Amino acid sequence: MGKTKQCNVIIVYADDLGFGDLGCYGSHQIPTPNLDRMCKEGLRFTDAYATSAVCTPSRYSILTGRYPFRNSRAHILPGDAGCIIDPKTDTVPRLFQRAGYRTGIVGKWHLGLGDGSCPIDWNQEIGLTPLDLGFDESFIFPATADRVPCVYLEGRSVVNLDPDDPIAVSYEAECPFDDIPTYYKNPELLQMRSSHGHDMSIVGGIGRIGYMRGGKKALWKDEDLAEAFLGRALRFVGESRDRKQPFFLYYALHQPHVPRVASRRFRGATALGPRGDVIAELDWCVGQLLEELERLGIRDNTMVIFSSDNGPVLDDGYVDRAYECNGTHRAAGPLRGGKYSKFDGGTRIPFLVSCPGLVHRGVSHALVSQVDLFASFAHMLDMELGPESAVDSQDMYAALTGEDPVGRKELMVEDVSCGKMLRRGNWTYLSPSGGAPFMGNVRIETGLSMDPQLYNMDYDIGQQTNVAWNYGEVVQEMENRLQEILESDRTR
């Protein structure tokens, strides 16, 4: 198959969406007609992985083509962290810029802002943002919906900031601001209770991580987040079409991450409570995007990739009836574990591709990693990569278009504690690492054990039978390979 040059590209990146959360992956409790249609018209991958079971490291990898272990700061970040991507690092949006594309990001960022040399001044222009990493347009919130500051950032500046009401942010253990509402001081203001953590500032009736003062006019409303981000994504697409310029859009959804607050039109849309409702809302957002591409006459010239940053979690810090309403729904499908976990439920994620020139539609069992998008886009664009660019990314363009049914020979992922898993062919190997086997607050198996674990994924997708003691040579070979990867040049 020939390469498709000047094809628009959109990555739609969900937050904490599980392998079993969509209809096309087996769910019968949550209506996802738009993603199901995208699946029917495109390619659904059964063996696609994020690089990490938590968000910041996965987002680092998808934009840089590097495994998280190469960056010691690639861990879950507070909302006031400095940017963990060095401005000299090559990125996916920079690749598209070199190819003449207009590049944009809309939605969740959570990779830090500023150079980290001093605290972020939210009342001035911020010096290191997505604009310095290859994006021409940027409309984001800084971290996650459960962390302060709860504001939009357009370009380098907070949107709707009143200079007479400056923003101050703190992630200290004790609140440094006496005049703000906090979780334990002002419980009468709460509209949603915390199950664990999320007990610092109250913003919009919800306890958050971190303390925030000021910026009242700039605060987002949780129920408006989905449509605010969707509107900006549609605007970017429309403006790009009007300019007759190919575009790359990284549309980073905030759903179904906590706190789960659906817009009014989706409250009660499912029987699964707020988590089900925001997934239905997520699906609608994707549908609106696809409809706009069709209306503008560019759907047939746009590659759309849909995926998630890590696996699912039901109770991630708020009392929102996720467990009570879940019923028979299995957010991770047949997989064991979930968000944070070394088991496949933590990193094996939904992955859909719809693009012009697909060789094969339907289902692909090719082994692919999100870290491979960088090199695959370079192939599509017929662009050379330098020796320092995307050092862990492999060209999987043929797999993305359905031409290659096999994909990678192997890939590595990590859990929240940075414990490593190696997938090679039908074998999945969990390297020994210490820690509790169960995260009680989120009710998820971690996969942590000081014993080696080996699973045959052809027969045991749920990773129930550890056969490490029966295949000692395979265990040793895979452990050696893991160490070889980890000892490769970290500075590349």
C-alpha positions as CSV (number, residue, x, y, z in Angstrom):
1,M,0.0,0.0,0.0
2,G,1.2,3.5,-0.8
3,K,1.6,6.2,1.8
4,T,-1.2,8.7,2.4
5,K,0.4,12.1,2.3
6,Q,-1.2,15.3,3.6
7,C,-3.9,13.2,5.4
8,N,-5.3,15.0,8.4
9,V,-4.7,13.2,11.7
10,I,-6.7,13.3,15.0
11,I,-5.8,11.4,18.1
12,V,-8.8,11.2,20.5
13,Y,-7.4,10.2,23.8
14,A,-9.8,9.1,26.6
15,D,-8.9,9.2,30.3
16,D,-9.2,6.0,32.3
17,L,-11.4,4.2,29.7
18,G,-11.2,0.4,30.0
19,F,-10.8,-2.4,27.5
20,G,-14.4,-3.5,28.1
21,D,-16.2,-0.1,28.3
22,L,-17.3,0.2,24.7
23,G,-20.0,-1.7,22.8
24,C,-17.5,-2.7,20.1
25,Y,-15.3,-4.3,22.9
26,G,-18.2,-6.2,24.4
27,S,-20.1,-3.8,26.7
28,H,-23.9,-4.1,26.7
29,Q,-24.6,-1.6,29.5
30,I,-23.2,1.6,28.0
31,P,-24.5,2.9,24.7
32,T,-21.5,3.9,22.5
33,P,-23.1,4.1,19.0
34,N,-20.6,6.6,17.5
35,L,-17.5,4.7,18.5
36,D,-19.1,1.4,17.5
37,R,-19.8,3.0,14.0
38,M,-16.2,4.1,13.9
39,C,-15.1,0.6,14.7
40,K,-17.4,-0.9,12.0
41,E,-15.9,1.4,9.4
42,G,-12.4,1.1,10.6
43,L,-10.1,-1.3,12.5
44,R,-10.4,-2.5,16.1
45,F,-7.2,-3.6,17.8
46,T,-7.3,-6.4,20.4
47,D,-3.6,-6.2,21.5
48,A,-2.9,-2.5,21.8
49,Y,-1.1,-1.1,24.8
50,A,-0.4,2.2,26.5
51,T,3.1,2.4,28.0
52,S,1.9,2.9,31.6
53,A,-1.1,2.1,33.8
54,V,-1.3,5.8,34.8
55,C,-1.8,9.0,32.8
56,T,1.2,11.2,32.8
57,P,3.7,8.6,31.7
58,S,1.4,7.4,28.9
59,R,0.9,10.9,27.7
60,Y,4.6,11.5,27.7
61,S,5.2,8.4,25.6
62,I,2.5,9.1,23.0
63,L,3.9,12.6,22.3
64,T,7.7,11.8,22.5
65,G,8.0,8.2,21.2
66,R,9.9,7.3,24.4
67,Y,9.2,4.8,27.2
68,P,8.5,6.5,30.5
69,F,11.5,5.0,32.2
70,R,13.7,7.3,30.1
71,N,12.4,10.3,32.1
72,S,12.7,10.2,35.8
73,R,9.9,12.8,36.2
74,A,7.4,10.8,34.1
75,H,5.0,10.0,37.1
76,I,1.6,11.4,38.1
77,L,2.2,15.1,38.5
78,P,0.6,17.7,40.8
79,G,-1.2,20.5,39.1
80,D,1.7,23.0,39.6
81,A,4.5,20.8,38.3
82,G,7.1,22.0,35.8
83,C,6.9,20.6,32.3
84,I,8.5,17.2,32.1
85,I,9.2,17.4,28.3
86,D,12.4,19.2,27.6
87,P,11.8,21.8,24.9
88,K,14.7,20.4,22.9
89,T,13.0,17.0,22.7
90,D,11.4,16.1,19.4
91,T,7.6,15.5,19.6
92,V,4.8,14.3,17.4
93,P,3.4,17.8,16.8
94,R,6.9,19.0,15.8
95,L,7.0,16.2,13.2
96,F,3.7,17.4,11.8
97,Q,4.9,21.0,11.8
98,R,8.0,20.0,9.8
99,A,5.6,18.4,7.3
100,G,3.6,21.7,6.9
101,Y,0.7,20.8,9.2
102,R,-1.2,23.1,11.5
103,T,-1.1,21.5,15.0
104,G,-3.4,21.8,17.9
105,I,-4.1,20.4,21.4
106,V,-7.5,20.5,23.1
107,G,-8.3,19.0,26.5
108,K,-6.3,17.5,29.3
109,W,-2.5,18.2,29.5
110,H,-1.0,16.9,32.8
111,L,2.6,17.0,31.6
112,G,3.5,20.1,33.6
113,L,3.9,23.8,32.7
114,G,6.9,26.2,33.0
115,D,10.5,25.2,33.3
116,G,10.2,24.2,36.9
117,S,12.9,26.7,38.0
118,C,10.3,28.6,40.1
119,P,6.6,28.3,41.0
120,I,4.2,28.9,38.2
121,D,2.7,32.4,38.3
122,W,-0.8,31.8,37.0
123,N,-1.5,35.5,36.6
124,Q,1.2,36.0,34.0
125,E,2.0,34.4,30.7
126,I,3.6,31.0,31.3
127,G,6.9,30.4,29.6
128,L,6.8,26.7,28.8
129,T,3.5,25.3,27.4
130,P,2.4,23.1,24.6
131,L,3.2,26.0,22.3
132,D,6.9,25.4,23.0
133,L,6.6,21.7,22.2
134,G,5.2,21.8,18.6
135,F,1.6,22.9,19.0
136,D,0.4,26.0,17.1
137,E,-2.8,26.2,19.1
138,S,-3.4,25.1,22.7
139,F,-6.6,25.1,24.8
140,I,-6.2,22.9,27.8
141,F,-6.6,22.4,31.5
142,P,-3.3,22.1,33.3
143,A,-3.5,18.7,35.0
144,T,-6.6,16.7,35.8
145,A,-10.2,17.5,36.7
146,D,-9.6,16.5,40.3
147,R,-6.6,18.8,40.7
148,V,-6.3,22.6,41.1
149,P,-6.1,25.0,39.4
150,C,-9.5,24.4,37.9
151,V,-9.1,26.8,35.0
152,Y,-8.6,26.7,31.2
153,L,-5.3,27.8,29.7
154,E,-5.3,29.1,26.2
155,G,-1.9,29.5,24.8
156,R,0.1,30.8,27.7
157,S,-2.6,32.5,29.7
158,V,-5.5,31.6,32.0
159,V,-8.9,32.2,30.3
160,N,-11.1,34.9,31.9
161,L,-8.7,35.7,34.6
162,D,-9.6,38.9,36.6
163,P,-6.4,40.7,37.5
164,D,-8.1,42.0,40.7
165,D,-8.6,38.3,41.8
166,P,-5.2,36.7,41.3
167,I,-4.7,32.9,41.4
168,A,-2.5,31.3,44.0
169,V,-1.9,27.5,44.1
170,S,-0.3,25.3,46.7
171,Y,0.3,21.5,47.0
172,E,1.5,21.8,50.6
173,A,0.1,19.3,53.1
174,E,-1.5,22.1,55.2
175,C,-3.6,24.8,53.6
176,P,-1.7,28.1,53.4
177,F,-4.8,30.1,52.7
178,D,-7.1,31.0,55.6
179,D,-9.9,32.5,53.5
180,I,-10.8,29.6,51.1
181,P,-13.4,26.8,51.5
182,T,-11.8,23.5,52.3
183,Y,-13.2,19.9,52.5
184,Y,-13.2,19.5,56.3
185,K,-13.8,23.2,57.2
186,N,-16.8,23.6,54.9
187,P,-18.6,20.3,54.4
188,E,-21.9,22.1,53.9
189,L,-20.6,23.3,50.5
190,L,-19.9,19.8,49.2
191,Q,-22.1,18.4,46.4
192,M,-19.9,15.2,46.1
193,R,-18.1,13.5,48.9
194,S,-14.6,12.0,48.8
195,S,-14.0,8.3,49.3
196,H,-10.3,8.8,49.7
197,G,-8.1,11.9,49.1
198,H,-9.6,14.8,47.2
199,D,-10.1,16.6,50.5
200,M,-8.3,19.9,50.1
201,S,-9.8,22.9,48.2
202,I,-13.5,22.9,47.4
203,V,-14.1,24.1,43.9
204,G,-17.6,24.0,42.4
205,G,-18.9,21.9,45.3
206,I,-16.2,19.2,44.8
207,G,-13.2,18.5,46.9
208,R,-9.9,18.6,44.9
209,I,-6.3,17.7,45.3
210,G,-4.3,20.8,46.1
211,Y,-5.3,24.3,47.4
212,M,-6.4,27.2,45.2
213,R,-7.3,30.8,46.0
214,G,-8.7,33.4,43.6
215,G,-9.6,33.2,40.0
216,K,-13.3,32.9,40.6
217,K,-14.3,34.2,37.1
218,A,-11.8,31.8,35.5
219,L,-13.1,28.6,37.2
220,W,-14.5,26.0,34.9
221,K,-17.9,24.3,35.6
222,D,-17.5,20.5,35.6
223,E,-20.7,19.9,33.7
224,D,-19.4,22.3,30.9
225,L,-16.0,20.7,30.4
226,A,-17.1,18.2,27.6
227,E,-18.8,20.8,25.4
228,A,-16.1,23.4,26.0
229,F,-13.4,21.1,24.8
230,L,-15.5,19.8,22.0
231,G,-16.3,23.3,20.8
232,R,-12.6,24.2,20.6
233,A,-11.8,21.0,18.8
234,L,-14.5,21.6,16.2
235,R,-13.2,25.2,15.8
236,F,-9.7,24.1,15.2
237,V,-10.8,21.6,12.6
238,G,-13.0,24.2,10.8
239,E,-10.3,26.8,10.8
240,S,-7.8,24.4,9.4
241,R,-10.1,23.4,6.6
242,D,-10.7,27.1,5.8
243,R,-7.0,27.7,5.6
244,K,-6.7,24.7,3.3
245,Q,-4.0,23.4,5.5
246,P,-3.6,19.8,6.7
247,F,-3.8,19.5,10.4
248,F,-2.9,17.4,13.4
249,L,-5.2,17.5,16.5
250,Y,-4.5,15.9,19.8
251,Y,-8.0,15.9,21.4
252,A,-7.4,14.7,25.0
253,L,-10.8,14.0,26.6
254,H,-11.2,14.3,30.4
255,Q,-13.8,11.5,30.6
256,P,-14.3,9.1,32.4
257,H,-11.7,10.4,35.0
258,V,-13.0,11.5,38.3
259,P,-14.8,13.7,39.3
260,R,-17.5,12.4,36.9
261,V,-20.0,15.2,36.3
262,A,-21.9,14.8,33.0
263,S,-23.6,17.7,31.2
264,R,-27.3,17.9,31.8
265,R,-28.2,16.1,28.6
266,F,-26.3,13.0,29.8
267,R,-27.3,12.8,33.4
268,G,-29.1,9.5,33.8
269,A,-28.2,8.4,30.3
270,T,-27.2,5.0,31.5
271,A,-28.1,2.7,34.4
272,L,-24.4,2.7,35.6
273,G,-24.5,6.1,37.3
274,P,-22.1,9.0,36.6
275,R,-19.3,6.8,35.2
276,G,-21.6,5.3,32.6
277,D,-23.1,8.7,31.9
278,V,-19.8,10.4,31.1
279,I,-18.8,7.5,28.8
280,A,-22.0,8.0,26.9
281,E,-21.1,11.7,26.8
282,L,-17.6,10.9,25.6
283,D,-19.1,8.8,22.8
284,W,-21.4,11.7,21.8
285,C,-18.4,14.0,21.6
286,V,-16.6,11.7,19.2
287,G,-19.8,11.5,17.2
288,Q,-20.0,15.3,16.9
289,L,-16.4,15.4,15.8
290,L,-17.0,12.7,13.1
291,E,-20.1,14.5,11.9
292,E,-18.2,17.8,11.6
293,L,-15.5,16.1,9.5
294,E,-18.3,14.8,7.2
295,R,-20.0,18.2,7.1
296,L,-16.8,19.8,6.1
297,G,-16.1,17.2,3.4
298,I,-12.8,16.0,4.9
299,R,-13.9,12.8,6.7
300,D,-12.4,10.7,3.9
301,N,-9.1,12.4,4.2
302,T,-8.7,12.3,7.9
303,M,-7.1,9.5,10.1
304,V,-8.8,9.3,13.4
305,I,-7.2,7.2,16.2
306,F,-9.2,6.6,19.4
307,S,-7.6,5.2,22.5
308,S,-7.2,5.6,26.3
309,D,-4.2,6.5,28.5
310,N,-4.6,3.5,30.8
311,G,-7.1,1.0,32.1
312,P,-10.3,1.6,34.2
313,V,-11.0,2.4,37.8
314,L,-14.4,2.6,39.5
315,D,-13.8,4.2,42.8
316,D,-10.9,6.7,42.3
317,G,-11.6,9.0,45.1
318,Y,-15.2,10.1,45.0
319,V,-18.5,8.6,46.3
320,D,-20.4,8.5,43.0
321,R,-22.0,5.0,43.2
322,A,-19.7,3.5,40.6
323,Y,-19.6,0.2,42.3
324,E,-23.2,0.2,43.3
325,C,-24.4,0.9,39.8
326,N,-21.9,-1.2,37.9
327,G,-24.0,-4.4,37.9
328,T,-22.6,-7.0,35.5
329,H,-20.5,-4.4,33.5
330,R,-16.8,-5.3,33.3
331,A,-14.9,-2.2,32.6
332,A,-11.7,-4.1,31.9
333,G,-13.6,-6.8,29.9
334,P,-11.9,-10.2,30.4
335,L,-8.6,-8.6,31.6
336,R,-7.3,-8.8,35.2
337,G,-6.5,-5.6,37.1
338,G,-7.2,-2.0,36.1
339,K,-5.7,1.4,36.4
340,Y,-2.4,1.4,38.4
341,S,-2.0,-2.4,37.8
342,K,0.8,-4.4,36.2
343,F,-1.8,-6.9,35.0
344,D,-3.2,-6.3,31.4
345,G,-6.2,-4.4,32.8
346,G,-3.8,-1.5,33.5
347,T,-2.4,-1.0,30.1
348,R,-4.2,-3.0,27.4
349,I,-6.7,-0.4,26.1
350,P,-9.3,0.2,23.4
351,F,-7.6,1.2,20.2
352,L,-9.6,2.1,17.0
353,V,-8.3,3.4,13.7
354,S,-10.3,4.9,10.9
355,C,-8.4,6.3,8.0
356,P,-8.3,6.6,4.2
357,G,-6.8,3.7,2.4
358,L,-7.4,1.0,5.0
359,V,-6.2,-2.3,3.6
360,H,-8.3,-4.3,6.1
361,R,-11.4,-3.4,8.2
362,G,-12.7,-5.3,11.2
363,V,-10.4,-6.7,13.8
364,S,-6.6,-6.7,14.1
365,H,-4.6,-8.8,16.5
366,A,-1.4,-7.0,15.7
367,L,0.7,-6.1,18.8
368,V,1.1,-2.3,18.9
369,S,2.0,0.3,21.5
370,Q,1.0,3.9,21.6
371,V,4.7,4.8,21.7
372,D,4.7,3.6,18.0
373,L,2.5,6.4,16.7
374,F,5.5,8.8,16.3
375,A,7.5,6.5,13.9
376,S,4.3,5.4,12.1
377,F,3.3,9.0,11.4
378,A,6.9,9.7,10.2
379,H,6.4,6.8,7.7
380,M,3.0,8.2,6.6
381,L,4.5,11.6,6.0
382,D,7.7,10.2,4.4
383,M,9.7,12.1,7.0
384,E,13.1,11.0,8.3
385,L,13.7,10.8,12.1
386,G,17.0,11.8,13.6
387,P,18.9,9.4,15.9
388,E,17.6,11.3,19.0
389,S,13.9,11.3,18.0
390,A,11.3,8.8,19.2
391,V,14.0,6.3,20.3
392,D,11.4,3.6,21.4
393,S,8.9,4.1,18.6
394,Q,8.6,1.5,15.9
395,D,7.1,2.0,12.5
396,M,3.7,0.3,12.8
397,Y,2.0,2.1,9.9
398,A,1.3,-1.1,8.1
399,A,-0.4,-2.5,11.2
400,L,-2.4,0.7,11.7
401,T,-3.8,0.4,8.2
402,G,-4.5,-3.3,8.5
403,E,-1.8,-4.5,6.1
404,D,0.4,-6.1,8.8
405,P,-1.6,-8.5,11.1
406,V,1.4,-9.2,13.4
407,G,2.8,-5.8,14.5
408,R,5.6,-5.7,17.1
409,K,7.7,-8.6,18.3
410,E,7.6,-7.3,21.8
411,L,6.7,-4.3,24.0
412,M,7.2,-3.1,27.5
413,V,4.8,-1.4,29.9
414,E,4.9,-0.3,33.5
415,D,2.5,0.0,36.5
416,V,2.1,2.9,38.9
417,S,5.1,1.8,40.9
418,C,7.2,1.5,37.7
419,G,7.2,-2.3,37.9
420,K,7.7,-3.7,34.4
421,M,5.8,-6.1,32.2
422,L,7.1,-7.5,28.9
423,R,4.8,-8.8,26.2
424,R,6.4,-11.0,23.6
425,G,4.2,-13.0,21.2
426,N,1.7,-15.0,23.3
427,W,3.8,-14.6,26.5
428,T,3.3,-11.9,29.1
429,Y,6.0,-11.7,31.7
430,L,5.7,-9.7,35.0
431,S,9.1,-9.0,36.5
432,P,9.3,-9.5,40.3
433,S,8.6,-6.3,42.2
434,G,7.7,-5.6,45.8
435,G,4.5,-4.1,47.1
436,A,1.0,-5.0,48.2
437,P,-1.0,-7.3,45.9
438,F,-4.1,-5.3,46.3
439,M,-4.8,-1.5,46.3
440,G,-7.6,-1.4,48.9
441,N,-8.7,2.2,48.3
442,V,-9.4,1.6,44.6
443,R,-10.1,-2.2,45.0
444,I,-7.7,-3.2,42.2
445,E,-5.2,-6.0,42.0
446,T,-1.7,-4.6,41.5
447,G,0.0,-7.6,40.0
448,L,2.9,-7.0,42.3
449,S,4.8,-10.1,43.5
450,M,8.3,-11.0,44.4
451,D,7.8,-14.2,42.3
452,P,8.2,-14.0,38.5
453,Q,4.9,-14.3,36.7
454,L,4.4,-15.7,33.2
455,Y,1.1,-16.0,31.4
456,N,0.1,-17.5,28.0
457,M,-2.2,-15.0,26.5
458,D,-3.5,-17.4,23.8
459,Y,-5.2,-19.4,26.5
460,D,-5.3,-17.2,29.6
461,I,-6.3,-13.6,28.7
462,G,-7.4,-13.1,32.3
463,Q,-3.9,-14.0,33.6
464,Q,-5.2,-16.5,36.1
465,T,-2.6,-19.3,35.8
466,N,1.0,-18.4,36.4
467,V,3.2,-20.9,34.5
468,A,6.6,-19.3,35.3
469,W,7.7,-22.4,37.2
470,N,7.0,-24.6,34.1
471,Y,8.9,-22.4,31.7
472,G,12.1,-21.3,33.4
473,E,14.0,-20.7,30.2
474,V,11.3,-18.4,28.9
475,V,11.3,-16.5,32.2
476,Q,15.0,-16.0,32.1
477,E,15.0,-14.9,28.5
478,M,12.3,-12.3,29.1
479,E,13.9,-11.0,32.3
480,N,17.2,-10.6,30.4
481,R,15.5,-8.8,27.7
482,L,13.8,-6.4,30.1
483,Q,17.1,-5.6,31.7
484,E,18.6,-5.0,28.2
485,I,15.9,-2.5,27.5
486,L,16.2,-0.8,30.8
487,E,20.0,-0.6,30.5
488,S,19.9,0.9,27.0
489,D,21.1,4.5,26.7
490,R,18.7,6.6,28.8
491,T,19.9,9.8,27.3
492,R,19.1,8.9,23.7
